Amino acid sequence: MLAKITSAAVVGLDAVPITVEVDIAAQGLPSFTIVGLGDKAIEESKERVRAALRNTGADLPPKRITVNLAPADLPKEGPAYDLPIALGILIASEQLKTDANDSIFLGELSLDGSLRRIWGVLPCAIMAREKNFKNLFVPVDNVSEAAVVDKLTIYPVKTLRQLFDHFATAPMPKQKQILPAKHQKQKFEGITESEYDFENIRGQESAKRALEIAAAGGHNLLMKGPPGAGKTLMARSFATILPKLTFEESLEVTKIYSVANLLSQNNPIITSRPIRSPHHTTSNIGLIGGGNIPRPGEISLAHRGVLFLDEFPEFPRHVLEALRQPMEDGFIVVSRAAGSVKFPSRFTLIAASNPCPCGFFGDETRSCTCMPGTITKYQKRISGPILDRIDMHVSVPAIPAGKLTGKHQSESSSTIQKRAQKARDIQLKRFRGLKITSNAEMNNKQLKAFCNLDEASVLLLKQAISKLNLSARAFHRVIKIARTIADLEGSDKIKSNHVAEALQYRPSIDN
């Protein structure tokens, strides 16, 4: 007899339906075969299913069992097909009679028949809703993740026996029926919990102002200064002034973390902006993603959040050059023999760098011990195209002793965050229906529509192009920064003082 059960496979960040076909034939020697381009975990599924059926009290027919995962030309991985395979065997062997054409089944089986947590449930739930499936059966540990999706009935399954009882045709007691989970609405945090706060940072007012603008508009920022000036501390405090995630952004980020198997059971939905800080020894694949079956890298895990690269020049040059396309386009296309996938990577880059290997080139109080050639070589580790893609460049000098020991109280992160949130709310209203959420994401067409300049601002920009040797890309980024500064002030129009402040954060192209 032939049985068909629907499951799902994750390709990139999206899921596709998979038909699990189980055929049990009396002819031929007893065997158990799985076809359909499965990986090692799927091949080993035979032993897990065999033991789970036996320990559940069901029979594995001593016949020729063939399982096909269709479409057969799509590579599949992971243990999520254990449950649909076991259910298909029960139906094909006529131990269970049920019609589950409107349901999707996912789950890894333990040898005793209980279900384990799997990855990639959220994309599967979204796909199930879009394809008009009514029910989704998942392990109980994945229910919180799947229950975010509305208009879909989620059933938490603890064991294979429980699922058998749920579908049994004989009258069963109500307590043996699986109760559907309730749809969960998530609360979004205003400020990321952190031990760092801007009120603990003395001095560096210009750098803190630049970080506020970066948070409000989603702009990339490079801080350059001697060691001990507070670059790392300010970058770590940056998380506390970021605007809230919207629900749509939260789903985007959670899908990435679900596919990367980084969601915890306690926090199944990402409700605050992610902060990623890879070490400078991170490989190219670790940063942009990849593998035989492509997986998201650090730039995708930082989507809608922050990618902090400390000791920026210490990263290998080819790794930094890989950032060019995602910084410009907001996504990365990873191509491998198994196929090409597209991962989103709309992150805010915060980079920190010393001016030279010893760190004291240009410092007024300490002497630099580096040779001129060494300084030049160190600074050229970061290419011009990468520097041109960073919206804001700010100098972070050493903090004077008077400010370190003084009693001046700096603004708290909560105060700065409120201003950044207000500016971001203006942008969300401005870009409603355009699939962008911040000024940094504007393309040239949107730039013309939302960034009208007065004559004084145009004249100022013309002078800056010639004096600072601004590229066309840098010219547009200055306007975006000016738009964010105007939003922070609550101004509808971009004025010359907004452009003047934005120009302060752009270095000459030959520097």
C-alpha positions as CSV (number, residue, x, y, z in Angstrom):
1,M,0.0,0.0,0.0
2,L,1.1,3.6,-0.7
3,A,0.9,6.4,1.8
4,K,1.7,10.1,1.2
5,I,2.6,12.5,4.1
6,T,3.6,16.2,3.6
7,S,6.7,17.6,5.3
8,A,9.0,20.5,4.5
9,A,12.6,21.4,3.6
10,V,14.4,24.6,4.2
11,V,16.2,26.1,1.2
12,G,18.1,29.2,2.2
13,L,15.7,31.1,4.4
14,D,12.5,29.7,2.8
15,A,10.7,26.4,3.1
16,V,9.2,24.2,0.3
17,P,6.8,21.4,0.8
18,I,8.2,17.8,0.6
19,T,6.0,14.8,-0.1
20,V,7.1,11.8,1.8
21,E,5.9,8.7,-0.1
22,V,6.0,5.4,1.6
23,D,5.4,2.2,-0.3
24,I,5.2,-1.3,1.3
25,A,5.4,-4.2,-1.1
26,A,5.0,-7.9,-0.3
27,Q,7.2,-8.9,-3.2
28,G,11.0,-9.1,-2.8
29,L,13.2,-9.5,0.2
30,P,12.5,-7.4,3.4
31,S,14.4,-4.0,3.1
32,F,14.1,-0.4,4.1
33,T,15.3,2.1,1.5
34,I,15.1,6.0,1.6
35,V,15.6,7.8,-1.8
36,G,15.4,11.5,-2.7
37,L,18.9,13.1,-2.2
38,G,18.9,12.8,1.6
39,D,22.1,13.4,3.7
40,K,23.6,11.1,6.3
41,A,21.1,12.2,8.9
42,I,18.2,11.1,6.7
43,E,20.0,7.8,5.8
44,E,20.3,7.1,9.5
45,S,16.6,7.9,10.0
46,K,15.9,4.2,9.1
47,E,17.3,3.0,12.4
48,R,15.6,5.8,14.5
49,V,12.3,5.0,12.9
50,R,12.7,1.3,13.3
51,A,13.5,1.6,17.0
52,A,10.8,4.2,17.7
53,L,8.1,2.1,16.1
54,R,9.1,-1.0,18.1
55,N,9.3,0.9,21.4
56,T,6.0,2.6,20.7
57,G,4.2,-0.8,20.3
58,A,3.8,-0.6,16.5
59,D,5.0,-3.1,14.0
60,L,7.6,-2.6,11.3
61,P,6.3,-4.9,8.5
62,P,9.0,-7.5,7.3
63,K,8.4,-6.4,3.7
64,R,10.1,-4.2,1.1
65,I,9.7,-0.6,2.4
66,T,10.6,2.2,0.0
67,V,10.5,5.9,1.1
68,N,10.7,8.6,-1.5
69,L,11.3,12.3,-0.5
70,A,9.9,14.3,-3.5
71,P,10.9,16.3,-5.4
72,A,13.8,13.9,-5.7
73,D,16.2,16.4,-7.3
74,L,16.2,18.8,-4.2
75,P,19.0,18.1,-1.7
76,K,17.6,17.5,1.8
77,E,19.2,17.4,5.2
78,G,18.4,16.9,8.9
79,P,16.4,14.6,11.0
80,A,13.0,16.4,10.6
81,Y,11.7,13.7,8.3
82,D,11.7,11.0,11.0
83,L,8.1,11.8,12.1
84,P,6.5,11.8,8.6
85,I,8.4,8.6,7.6
86,A,7.2,6.8,10.7
87,L,3.6,8.1,10.2
88,G,3.7,7.0,6.6
89,I,4.8,3.5,7.5
90,L,1.9,3.3,10.0
91,I,-0.6,4.3,7.3
92,A,0.9,2.2,4.5
93,S,0.9,-0.9,6.7
94,E,-2.7,-0.2,7.7
95,Q,-2.0,0.1,11.4
96,L,-3.5,3.6,11.2
97,K,-6.2,4.9,9.0
98,T,-6.3,8.7,8.6
99,D,-6.4,11.5,6.1
100,A,-3.8,14.1,6.8
101,N,-3.6,15.9,3.4
102,D,-4.1,19.3,5.0
103,S,-1.3,18.9,7.5
104,I,2.5,19.2,7.6
105,F,4.6,17.0,9.9
106,L,8.1,17.7,11.3
107,G,10.1,16.1,14.0
108,E,13.2,14.1,15.0
109,L,12.4,10.8,16.7
110,S,14.3,9.4,19.7
111,L,14.7,5.6,20.0
112,D,11.9,5.5,22.6
113,G,9.5,7.3,20.3
114,S,9.7,10.8,21.8
115,L,10.3,13.9,19.7
116,R,13.4,16.1,19.8
117,R,13.7,19.8,18.9
118,I,14.6,20.6,15.3
119,W,15.7,23.7,13.4
120,G,14.0,25.7,10.7
121,V,10.4,25.5,12.1
122,L,9.5,29.1,11.6
123,P,10.1,29.2,7.8
124,C,8.1,25.9,7.5
125,A,5.2,27.4,9.5
126,I,5.2,30.5,7.2
127,M,5.3,28.3,4.1
128,A,2.4,26.2,5.5
129,R,0.2,29.3,6.0
130,E,1.1,30.6,2.5
131,K,0.3,27.2,0.9
132,N,-3.1,27.0,2.7
133,F,-2.3,24.0,4.9
134,K,-4.5,23.9,8.0
135,N,-2.4,22.1,10.5
136,L,1.3,21.8,11.5
137,F,2.5,19.0,13.8
138,V,5.9,19.8,15.4
139,P,7.9,18.7,18.5
140,V,6.6,20.3,21.7
141,D,9.9,22.2,22.1
142,N,9.3,24.0,18.8
143,V,5.8,25.1,19.5
144,S,6.7,28.6,20.8
145,E,8.6,29.3,17.6
146,A,5.8,28.1,15.3
147,A,2.9,29.7,17.3
148,V,4.0,33.2,16.2
149,V,2.4,32.4,12.8
150,D,-1.3,33.1,12.8
151,K,-4.1,31.5,10.7
152,L,-2.4,28.1,11.2
153,T,-3.3,25.4,13.8
154,I,-0.1,24.2,15.6
155,Y,-0.1,20.8,17.3
156,P,2.6,20.1,19.9
157,V,3.7,16.5,19.7
158,K,5.5,14.8,22.6
159,T,5.7,11.2,21.3
160,L,4.9,9.1,18.3
161,R,2.4,7.2,20.4
162,Q,0.6,10.5,21.2
163,L,0.3,11.2,17.5
164,F,-1.0,7.7,16.8
165,D,-3.7,8.1,19.5
166,H,-4.6,11.5,18.0
167,F,-5.4,10.0,14.6
168,A,-6.7,6.6,15.7
169,T,-10.1,5.9,14.2
170,A,-11.5,4.1,17.3
171,P,-13.1,6.4,19.9
172,M,-10.4,7.8,22.1
173,P,-10.6,9.6,25.4
174,K,-10.4,13.4,25.1
175,Q,-7.2,13.5,27.2
176,K,-5.4,11.6,24.4
177,Q,-6.2,14.2,21.8
178,I,-3.5,16.7,21.1
179,L,-4.7,20.2,22.0
180,P,-3.6,22.9,19.5
181,A,-1.3,25.6,20.8
182,K,-2.5,29.2,21.1
183,H,-1.2,31.9,18.8
184,Q,1.4,34.0,20.6
185,K,1.9,37.7,20.2
186,Q,5.4,38.8,21.1
187,K,6.3,41.9,23.2
188,F,9.3,43.8,21.8
189,E,11.9,45.3,24.0
190,G,12.7,49.0,23.8
191,I,16.4,48.8,24.9
192,T,18.6,45.7,24.7
193,E,19.6,44.6,28.2
194,S,23.3,45.3,28.7
195,E,25.9,46.0,31.4
196,Y,27.0,49.0,29.3
197,D,25.5,52.4,29.3
198,F,26.5,55.7,27.6
199,E,26.2,57.5,31.0
200,N,29.4,55.6,32.0
201,I,31.4,57.0,29.1
202,R,33.3,60.1,29.9
203,G,34.0,62.6,27.2
204,Q,33.9,61.6,23.5
205,E,30.9,63.7,22.8
206,S,31.5,63.9,19.0
207,A,31.8,60.1,18.8
208,K,28.6,59.6,20.9
209,R,26.8,62.0,18.6
210,A,27.9,60.0,15.6
211,L,26.7,56.8,17.2
212,E,23.3,58.4,17.9
213,I,23.0,59.3,14.2
214,A,24.1,55.8,13.1
215,A,21.5,54.2,15.4
216,A,18.7,56.5,14.2
217,G,19.4,56.1,10.4
218,G,21.1,52.7,10.2
219,H,24.4,54.2,9.0
220,N,27.8,52.4,9.0
221,L,30.4,54.0,11.2
222,L,34.2,53.7,11.6
223,M,35.9,54.9,14.8
224,K,39.6,55.5,14.7
225,G,41.8,56.3,17.7
226,P,44.5,55.2,20.1
227,P,44.0,52.2,22.4
228,G,42.1,52.9,25.6
229,A,40.2,55.8,24.1
230,G,36.8,54.0,24.5
231,K,36.1,52.7,21.0
232,T,35.2,49.2,22.1
233,L,33.2,50.5,25.1
234,M,31.1,52.8,22.9
235,A,30.5,50.1,20.4
236,R,29.3,47.7,23.0
237,S,27.1,50.4,24.5
238,F,25.7,51.1,21.0
239,A,23.2,48.2,21.4
240,T,21.4,50.1,24.2
241,I,20.4,53.0,21.9
242,L,19.1,51.1,19.0
243,P,15.4,51.5,17.9
244,K,12.9,48.7,18.5
245,L,12.4,45.9,16.0
246,T,9.2,45.9,14.1
247,F,7.2,42.7,13.9
248,E,8.2,42.2,10.3
249,E,11.9,42.7,11.1
250,S,11.5,40.3,14.0
251,L,10.2,37.6,11.7
252,E,13.1,38.2,9.2
253,V,15.7,37.9,12.0
254,T,14.0,34.9,13.6
255,K,13.9,33.0,10.3
256,I,17.7,33.4,10.0
257,Y,18.4,32.2,13.5
258,S,16.0,29.3,13.1
259,V,17.8,28.1,9.9
260,A,21.1,28.6,11.7
261,N,19.8,26.5,14.7
262,L,20.6,29.3,17.1
263,L,17.2,29.8,18.7
264,S,16.9,28.8,22.3
265,Q,13.8,27.2,23.8
266,N,13.5,30.1,26.3
267,N,13.6,32.7,23.6
268,P,12.1,31.2,20.5
269,I,11.5,34.6,18.9
270,I,14.1,37.4,18.4
271,T,12.6,40.5,19.9
272,S,15.6,42.8,20.1
273,R,18.2,43.7,17.5
274,P,21.0,41.2,17.1
275,I,24.6,42.2,17.9
276,R,27.3,40.1,16.3
277,S,31.0,40.7,17.1
278,P,33.2,38.1,15.3
279,H,36.9,37.9,16.0
280,H,39.4,39.1,13.4
281,T,40.5,35.5,12.8
282,T,37.0,34.7,11.3
283,S,37.1,33.0,7.9
284,N,35.5,34.2,4.8
285,I,32.8,31.6,5.0
286,G,32.2,32.3,8.7
287,L,31.6,36.0,7.9
288,I,29.5,35.8,4.7
289,G,28.1,32.3,5.0
290,G,28.5,29.1,2.9
291,G,29.2,25.4,3.3
292,N,28.3,22.5,1.1
293,I,24.6,23.3,1.9
294,P,24.8,27.1,2.4
295,R,24.2,28.4,5.9
296,P,24.0,32.1,7.0
297,G,27.2,33.8,8.2
298,E,27.8,36.6,10.6
299,I,26.6,39.3,8.3
300,S,23.2,37.6,8.0
301,L,23.1,36.8,11.7
302,A,23.5,40.6,12.2
303,H,20.6,41.4,9.8
304,R,18.5,44.3,11.1
305,G,21.1,44.6,13.9
306,V,24.8,45.5,14.4
307,L,28.0,43.9,13.1
308,F,30.8,45.1,15.3
309,L,34.3,44.5,13.8
310,D,36.9,45.4,16.4
311,E,40.5,45.8,15.2
312,F,39.2,46.3,11.7
313,P,42.6,46.3,9.9
314,E,43.5,43.0,11.5
315,F,40.8,41.1,9.5
316,P,42.3,39.5,6.3
317,R,41.9,41.7,3.3
318,H,39.9,39.1,1.3
319,V,37.5,38.8,4.2
320,L,36.9,42.6,4.3
321,E,36.5,42.7,0.5
322,A,33.7,40.2,0.8
323,L,31.7,42.8,2.6
324,R,31.5,45.1,-0.5
325,Q,28.3,43.6,-2.1
326,P,26.3,43.0,1.1
327,M,27.1,46.5,2.4
328,E,25.8,47.9,-0.9
329,D,22.8,45.6,-1.7
330,G,21.7,44.4,1.8
331,F,21.9,40.7,0.8
332,I,24.5,38.1,-0.1
333,V,24.1,35.4,-2.7
334,V,26.0,32.2,-1.8
335,S,26.5,29.8,-4.7
336,R,27.6,26.2,-4.2
337,A,27.4,23.0,-6.2
338,A,24.2,22.1,-4.2
339,G,22.6,25.4,-5.4
340,S,22.5,29.1,-4.8
341,V,20.7,30.8,-1.9
342,K,20.1,34.4,-1.0
343,F,20.6,35.6,2.6
344,P,19.6,39.1,3.8
345,S,22.4,41.1,5.3
346,R,21.0,44.6,6.1
347,F,23.2,45.4,9.1
348,T,24.7,48.4,10.6
349,L,28.5,48.1,10.6
350,I,30.4,49.5,13.5
351,A,34.1,49.2,13.1
352,A,37.0,50.2,15.3
353,S,40.6,50.8,14.3
354,N,43.9,52.0,15.6
355,P,45.8,54.6,13.4
356,C,48.9,52.4,13.3
357,P,50.2,49.0,14.7
358,C,51.4,50.6,18.0
359,G,48.2,52.7,18.1
360,F,49.7,56.2,18.9
361,F,50.3,57.7,15.5
362,G,49.0,61.3,15.7
363,D,48.6,61.1,19.5
364,E,49.5,64.4,21.3
365,T,50.8,62.8,24.5
366,R,52.5,59.6,23.4
367,S,55.0,59.0,20.7
368,C,54.5,56.6,17.8
369,T,57.2,53.9,17.5
370,C,56.2,52.7,14.0
371,M,58.2,53.2,10.9
372,P,56.5,55.4,8.2
373,G,56.3,52.5,5.8
374,T,54.7,50.3,8.5
375,I,52.1,52.9,9.2
376,T,51.2,53.3,5.5
377,K,51.1,49.5,5.0
378,Y,48.8,49.1,8.1
379,Q,46.4,51.8,6.9
380,K,46.2,50.3,3.4
381,R,44.9,47.1,4.8
382,I,41.5,48.6,4.5
383,S,40.8,49.3,0.8
384,G,39.3,52.5,-0.6
385,P,36.1,50.9,-1.8
386,I,35.4,49.5,1.7
387,L,36.1,52.9,3.3
388,D,33.8,54.6,0.7
389,R,31.0,52.3,1.7
390,I,31.2,53.4,5.4
391,D,28.9,56.3,5.8
392,M,30.6,58.0,8.9
393,H,34.2,58.3,9.9
394,V,34.9,59.7,13.4
395,S,38.1,60.3,15.3
396,V,38.2,59.1,18.9
397,P,41.2,60.8,20.7
398,A,42.6,59.9,24.1
399,I,40.4,61.1,27.0
400,P,42.0,64.0,29.0
401,A,42.7,63.3,32.6
402,G,40.4,66.1,33.6
403,K,37.4,64.4,32.0
404,L,38.2,61.0,33.5
405,T,38.3,62.4,37.0
406,G,35.6,65.0,36.7
407,K,32.1,64.8,37.9
408,H,30.3,65.6,34.6
409,Q,27.4,63.3,34.1
410,S,26.8,62.0,30.5
411,E,23.5,61.3,28.9
412,S,22.1,57.9,29.7
413,S,21.4,55.3,26.9
414,S,17.6,55.5,27.6
415,T,17.6,59.2,26.8
416,I,19.5,58.8,23.6
417,Q,17.5,55.8,22.6
418,K,14.2,57.8,22.8
419,R,15.6,60.3,20.4
420,A,16.8,57.6,18.0
421,Q,13.4,55.8,18.3
422,K,11.5,59.0,17.5
423,A,13.7,59.6,14.4
424,R,13.2,56.0,13.3
425,D,9.4,56.3,13.7
426,I,9.5,59.2,11.3
427,Q,11.4,57.1,8.8
428,L,9.0,54.1,9.2
429,K,6.1,56.5,8.4
430,R,7.9,58.0,5.5
431,F,8.8,54.6,3.9
432,R,5.5,52.9,4.5
433,G,4.9,50.4,1.7
434,L,8.5,50.7,0.3
435,K,10.0,47.6,2.0
436,I,12.7,49.8,3.7
437,T,12.9,51.0,7.3
438,S,15.7,53.5,7.5
439,N,17.4,56.3,5.7
440,A,20.5,54.2,5.0
441,E,18.5,51.9,2.8
442,M,17.3,54.5,0.3
443,N,18.2,54.1,-3.3
444,N,18.7,57.0,-5.7
445,K,15.1,57.2,-6.7
446,Q,14.0,57.4,-3.1
447,L,16.8,59.9,-2.4
448,K,15.3,62.3,-4.9
449,A,11.8,61.8,-3.6
450,F,12.5,62.3,0.1
451,C,15.7,64.4,0.3
452,N,15.0,67.8,-1.3
453,L,17.8,70.2,-0.7
454,D,17.7,74.0,-0.6
455,E,20.1,76.2,-2.6
456,A,22.4,76.7,0.4
457,S,22.7,73.0,0.9
458,V,23.4,72.3,-2.8
459,L,26.1,75.0,-2.9
460,L,27.7,73.5,0.2
461,L,27.7,70.0,-1.4
462,K,29.3,71.3,-4.6
463,Q,32.2,72.8,-2.6
464,A,32.6,69.6,-0.6
465,I,32.8,67.4,-3.8
466,S,35.8,69.4,-5.0
467,K,37.6,69.9,-1.7
468,L,37.0,66.4,-0.2
469,N,37.1,64.6,-3.6
470,L,33.8,62.8,-2.8
471,S,32.8,59.9,-5.0
472,A,29.2,59.7,-6.2
473,R,28.5,57.1,-3.6
474,A,29.9,59.3,-0.8
475,F,27.9,62.2,-2.1
476,H,24.6,60.2,-1.8
477,R,25.6,58.9,1.7
478,V,26.2,62.5,2.9
479,I,22.6,63.3,1.9
480,K,21.3,60.3,3.7
481,I,23.2,61.3,6.9
482,A,21.8,64.8,6.6
483,R,18.3,63.4,6.3
484,T,18.8,61.5,9.5
485,I,20.2,64.5,11.3
486,A,17.1,66.5,10.2
487,D,14.9,63.6,11.5
488,L,16.6,63.8,14.9
489,E,15.7,67.5,15.0
490,G,12.2,66.8,13.8
491,S,12.7,68.9,10.7
492,D,10.8,68.1,7.5
493,K,13.4,69.8,5.3
494,I,17.2,69.2,5.1
495,K,18.9,72.5,5.9
496,S,22.5,73.6,5.3
497,N,23.5,73.0,8.9
498,H,22.4,69.4,8.6
499,V,24.5,69.0,5.5
500,A,27.5,70.7,7.2
501,E,27.3,68.3,10.1
502,A,27.0,65.3,7.8
503,L,30.1,66.4,5.9
504,Q,32.1,66.4,9.1
505,Y,31.9,62.6,9.1
506,R,33.3,62.1,5.6
507,P,37.0,62.0,5.0
508,S,38.7,62.9,1.8
509,I,38.7,60.0,-0.6
510,D,42.5,60.0,-0.8
511,N,42.9,59.8,3.0
